[in-house]
């Protein structure tokens, strides 16, 4: 299959490399030093599941050079969506579909509006990975998994074909009973860990061991759970305890991407994560005081990273 990986960071770079290793026709949309390193020396994957290297990859900053493709795997930051949408549209052929792997609860609606009806699956990724050096992706933990389905929760021929494609590449592919439930379960987890991690500046191992931050994590996740239920998502009662159990199995030095971006002074997904909880909570008439506190605490750093504040 002809595939474009739009965003070759820790998520897109890892999954794209696995697909290319399996013999698929994969092109990467990347930028900066990472792109230059990929173009010059290929893409290296370091993983507890086994290291490997693609000596040559097709990588570009101009998505149009890869068009048309059959599948686009979208793995960028949520705040980059408006800028990326025109380039995404340029990749589309008559039957092209898009699999978004962004950490946000409103991604699908934005893409559907930008690209047209029937183009976009609902999906998410489970993996802890990052660019450890230009041209190098390091997978730190969690079994690399992609979860996806049609927006109406059906299992179409293209969904079944995608599952076969991913499994052939050694990627765990899950078609869930309820895709909206799966999206909100991921959202609950990343927003809790990202927000509390960014405020405390501590890795997962510390967050889960300090009683006060563990309790705060549970309470932050609980607010998002209540929000999902109010908005009609059929979450199971043990959603938050299962999220905490998953947290307990993560590498102790793991951190969320939002926390890493904030620590480095880069723009983050704050508005698409905690900010979305606060906004949707207000729309739904549901107080989210812990998430509001985290959002307000981190907002000055976010504005500084975006050049909107100086201190």
C-alpha positions in Angstrom: 0.0 0.0 0.0 1.2 3.5 -0.7 1.2 5.3 2.6 2.1 8.8 3.8 3.2 9.3 7.4 2.3 12.9 8.1 4.5 13.7 11.1 7.5 11.5 11.6 8.0 12.0 15.3 8.0 9.4 18.1 4.6 8.0 17.0 4.5 8.4 13.2 8.2 7.6 12.8 8.0 4.4 14.7 4.8 3.0 13.0 6.0 4.2 9.6 9.3 2.5 10.0 7.6 -0.7 10.9 5.4 -0.5 7.8 8.3 0.3 5.6 10.3 -2.6 7.0 7.4 -4.9 6.1 7.6 -3.8 2.5 4.9 -1.1 2.2 5.6 2.0 0.1 6.0 4.6 2.8 6.8 8.3 2.5 7.4 10.5 5.5 6.5 14.2 6.0 9.0 15.6 8.4 10.9 18.8 9.1 14.1 20.4 10.4 17.1 18.4 11.6 15.1 15.2 11.8 14.1 15.5 8.2 17.7 16.2 7.1 19.0 13.3 9.1 16.4 10.9 7.6 17.2 12.1 4.1 20.9 11.7 4.6 21.2 8.5 6.6 17.8 6.9 6.9 15.7 6.2 10.0 16.9 4.3 13.1 14.5 2.7 15.6 15.7 1.8 19.1 13.3 -0.4 21.0 13.1 -3.0 23.7 11.4 -5.1 21.1 14.5 -5.0 18.9 16.5 -2.3 17.2 16.4 -1.8 13.4 17.4 0.7 10.8 16.0 1.8 7.4 19.1 2.8 5.5 17.0 4.8 2.9 13.7 6.4 3.4 11.5 8.7 1.3 11.2 11.9 3.4 10.2 15.4 2.6 8.8 18.6 4.1 6.4 19.0 1.1 3.5 16.5 1.3 2.6 17.1 -2.3 5.7 15.2 -3.4 4.2 12.0 -2.0 0.7 12.4 -3.6 -1.4 10.6 -4.2 -1.5 7.9 -1.5 -4.0 5.3 -0.4 -3.6 5.9 3.3 -2.4 8.9 5.4 -1.4 8.2 9.0 -1.6 11.5 10.8 0.7 11.8 13.8 1.2 15.6 14.5 0.3 17.8 17.4 -3.4 18.8 17.7 -2.5 22.5 17.5 -0.9 21.9 14.1 -4.1 20.7 12.5 -5.3 24.0 11.0 -1.9 24.6 9.3 -1.6 21.0 8.1 -5.1 20.5 6.7 -4.4 22.1 3.2 -1.3 19.8 2.8 -3.3 16.8 3.9 -6.0 17.6 1.3 -3.2 17.6 -1.3 -2.4 13.9 -0.5 -5.9 12.7 -1.3 -6.8 10.5 -4.2 -10.3 9.1 -5.0 -10.1 6.4 -2.3 -7.6 7.8 0.2 -8.5 7.7 3.8 -6.9 9.2 6.9 -6.1 7.5 10.2 -5.5 10.2 12.9 -3.3 9.2 15.9 -3.5 12.5 17.7 -4.1 12.9 21.4 -7.3 14.9 21.5 -11.0 14.3 21.6 -12.0 16.8 18.8 -9.6 15.7 16.1 -12.0 13.7 14.0 -14.6 16.5 13.7 -11.9 19.0 12.6 -10.6 16.6 9.9 -14.1 15.7 8.7 -14.9 19.4 8.2 -11.5 20.0 6.4 -11.3 16.9 4.2 -14.9 15.9 3.6 -17.2 13.2 4.7 -16.1 9.6 4.6 -12.3 10.3 4.5 -11.4 10.0 8.2 -11.4 7.0 10.6 -11.4 7.5 14.4 -8.1 6.2 15.9 -5.5 6.4 18.6 -2.1 5.0 19.3 -0.6 3.5 22.5 3.1 3.9 22.7 5.8 5.7 24.7 8.4 6.9 22.2 10.2 10.1 21.1 12.8 11.5 18.8 16.0 10.9 20.8 18.3 12.4 18.1 17.7 13.5 14.6 16.9 10.4 12.5 16.5 8.3 15.6 13.2 7.2 17.3 13.4 5.5 20.7 10.6 3.4 21.9 10.6 3.4 25.7 7.7 1.2 26.7 4.1 0.1 26.2 3.3 -2.4 23.5 3.0 -0.4 20.2 -0.8 -0.5 19.4 -3.1 1.3 17.1 -6.9 1.3 17.8 -9.3 2.4 15.1 -12.8 2.0 13.6 -15.2 3.8 11.3 -16.8 7.0 12.9 -20.2 5.3 13.0 -18.5 2.4 15.0 -18.8 0.0 12.1 -16.1 -2.4 10.8 -15.8 -1.7 7.1 -13.7 -3.5 4.5 -11.1 -0.7 4.7 -10.9 -1.2 8.5 -10.3 -4.9 8.1 -7.7 -4.3 5.4 -5.9 -1.8 7.6 -5.9 -4.3 10.5 -4.2 -6.9 8.2 -1.7 -4.3 7.0 -0.7 -3.3 10.5 -0.5 -6.9 11.8 1.7 -7.9 8.9 4.1 -5.1 10.0 4.2 -6.4 13.6 2.0 -3.7 15.0 -0.8 -4.7 17.4 -4.1 -3.6 15.7 -7.3 -3.3 17.7 -10.8 -2.8 16.4 -12.7 -1.9 19.7 -16.3 -2.6 20.5 -16.9 1.1 21.0 -14.4 3.5 19.4 -15.7 6.6 21.2 -15.2 4.9 24.5 -11.6 4.0 23.5 -10.9 7.6 22.5 -12.2 9.0 25.8 -10.3 6.3 27.8 -7.0 7.5 26.1 -8.0 11.1 26.6 -8.6 10.6 30.3 -5.2 9.0 30.7 -3.0 11.4 28.7 -4.7 14.6 30.0 -4.3 13.4 33.6 -0.7 12.3 33.3 0.2 15.3 31.0 -1.4 17.9 33.2 -0.3 16.7 36.6 3.2 15.8 35.2 3.6 19.3 33.7 2.6 21.0 37.0 4.7 18.8 39.2 7.6 18.4 36.7 7.9 14.8 37.8 8.0 11.5 35.8 5.5 8.8 36.0 7.4 6.8 38.7 7.2 9.8 41.1 3.6 10.7 40.3 2.3 7.3 41.2 4.4 6.8 44.3 3.7 10.2 46.0 0.3 9.8 47.7 -0.7 13.4 47.0 0.0 13.4 43.3 -1.5 9.9 42.9 -4.7 11.2 44.5 -4.6 14.3 42.3 -4.2 12.2 39.2 -7.2 10.1 40.2 -9.3 13.2 40.8 -8.3 14.9 37.5 -9.2 11.7 35.6 -12.4 11.4 37.5 -13.5 14.9 36.4 -12.9 13.9 32.7 -14.7 10.6 33.3 -17.7 12.5 34.6 -17.5 14.9 31.6 -17.5 12.0 29.1 -20.6 10.4 30.8 -22.4 13.7 30.7 -21.7 14.0 27.0 -23.1 10.5 26.3 -20.0 8.3 26.2 -20.7 4.9 27.5 -17.6 4.5 29.8 -17.3 1.6 32.1 -17.3 2.3 35.9 -13.8 1.0 36.4 -12.3 3.3 33.7 -10.2 5.4 36.1 -8.9 2.5 38.2 -7.8 0.7 35.0 -6.1 3.9 33.8 -4.1 4.0 37.1 -3.3 0.3 36.8 -1.9 1.0 33.3 0.1 3.9 34.8 1.6 1.5 37.4 3.0 -0.6 34.6 4.7 2.2 32.7 8.4 2.9 32.8 9.2 5.0 35.9 11.0 7.6 33.8 8.2 8.1 31.3 6.6 11.5 30.8 3.8 12.8 28.6 4.6 14.7 25.4 2.8 17.8 26.9 5.1 17.8 29.9 8.2 17.4 27.7 7.1 20.2 25.4 6.5 22.6 28.3 9.8 21.8 30.0 11.6 22.6 26.7 9.7 25.8 26.2 7.9 24.6 23.1 4.2 25.1 22.2 2.2 22.2 23.6 -1.2 20.6 23.3 -2.5 22.3 26.5 -5.6 23.7 24.8 -6.5 20.5 23.1 -6.1 18.5 26.3 -6.8 20.3 29.6 -8.2 23.3 27.9 -10.7 21.2 26.1 -11.8 19.6 29.3 -12.4 23.0 30.9 -14.2 24.4 27.8 -16.4 21.3 27.3 -17.1 21.1 31.0 -18.5 24.7 30.9 -20.5 23.9 27.8 -22.0 20.9 29.6 -22.6 22.7 32.8 -20.1 20.4 34.7 -17.5 22.0 37.0 -13.9 20.7 36.5 -12.1 22.6 39.2 -8.9 20.5 39.3 -8.5 20.7 35.5 -9.3 24.4 35.6 -6.5 24.8 38.2 -4.0 22.9 36.0 -5.0 24.8 32.9 -4.6 28.2 34.7 -1.3 27.2 36.2 0.2 26.2 32.8 -1.3 28.9 30.7 1.5 31.4 31.3 4.1 28.9 30.2 2.1 28.1 27.1 1.7 31.7 26.2 5.4 32.4 26.7 6.2 29.5 24.3 3.9 31.0 21.7 5.4 34.5 22.0 2.3 35.9 23.7 3.9 36.6 27.0 7.4 37.5 28.3 8.8 36.7 31.7 
